C-alpha cells in the first residue's frame, strides 16, 4: 500500500494529504472497466458524450453523515444537470447526445421518482442512453465532444485524447481541486455556445480535408 498510481500532479497532491510518505507514479489517465456493451448508433454524425455522477438520495446521504443541503451530488443538482443537457439536445440541431450514467440505477442511491423522471426527460428530448457498462475511454473515442459533471476523470480522459471537453456545473457550487485546464461552464447559454462552436470546428475540419 505504499505505491500509488495517479493521473497527474493534481491527483498526486490530493492523495499526499492522506499518505505523504507514499511513492507516487504518474501514469496518465487510467481506463475504466468496460463490459463490451454496444454503443447505440445515431442519425447524426456529430456526437457529444455526457457523463454524470449518480445522485445520492437524502435518506442515504443522511445515514452516511452528509448534509443533504451541502452534498453536491444530490438529486436536486443531478436534475439541474440533466435538465440542462436535455435543453442542449433540443436546441442544437445535428447533434446527438450520448448520455452515460456512472453506474446502474441503484434503488438504494436513486429514488424511483428520479429514475422515472430521467427516463421521461431523455425520451422527450431525444437523448440516447448508453449502457453504464460501456467504458468511458471507448465512448470518448466515438464522440466529438465530452461533457462531464465536476470533477470526474472522464474530462481528463477526453483532454488526453484531444477531444473538446468541459465540466458542467449548473449550480455554480463546485470548487475545482486544481487547474487542469478544463473549462467549467455554468449556464445553458454557455453550454449551447460551446456545442455550437465545436460543431462549427468539426464541419470546418471536414471541409478542409475534402479540399486538401
C-alpha positions, 0 to 999 in steps of 0.5 A, a space after each residue: 500500500 505504499 505505491 500509488 498510481 495517479 493521473 497527474 500532479 493534481 491527483 498526486 497532491 490530493 492523495 499526499 494529504 492522506 499518505 505523504 510518505 507514499 511513492 507516487 507514479 504518474 501514469 496518465 489517465 487510467 481506463 475504466 472497466 468496460 463490459 463490451 456493451 454496444 454503443 447505440 448508433 445515431 442519425 447524426 454524425 456529430 456526437 457529444 458524450 455526457 457523463 454524470 455522477 449518480 445522485 445520492 438520495 437524502 435518506 442515504 446521504 443522511 445515514 452516511 453523515 452528509 448534509 443533504 443541503 451541502 452534498 453536491 451530488 444530490 438529486 436536486 443538482 443531478 436534475 439541474 444537470 440533466 435538465 440542462 443537457 436535455 435543453 442542449 439536445 433540443 436546441 442544437 440541431 445535428 447533434 446527438 447526445 450520448 448520455 452515460 450514467 456512472 453506474 446502474 440505477 441503484 434503488 438504494 442511491 436513486 429514488 424511483 421518482 428520479 429514475 422515472 423522471 430521467 427516463 421521461 426527460 431523455 425520451 422527450 428530448 431525444 437523448 440516447 442512453 448508453 449502457 453504464 457498462 460501456 467504458 468511458 475511454 471507448 465512448 470518448 473515442 466515438 464522440 466529438 465532444 465530452 461533457 462531464 459533471 465536476 470533477 470526474 476523470 472522464 474530462 481528463 480522459 477526453 483532454 488526453 485524447 484531444 477531444 473538446 471537453 468541459 465540466 458542467 456545473 449548473 449550480 455554480 457550487 463546485 470548487 475545482 481541486 486544481 487547474 487542469 485546464 478544463 473549462 467549467 461552464 455554468 449556464 445553458 447559454 454557455 453550454 449551447 455556445 460551446 456545442 455550437 462552436 465545436 460543431 462549427 470546428 468539426 464541419 470546418 475540419 471536414 471541409 478542409 480535408 475534402 479540399 486538401 
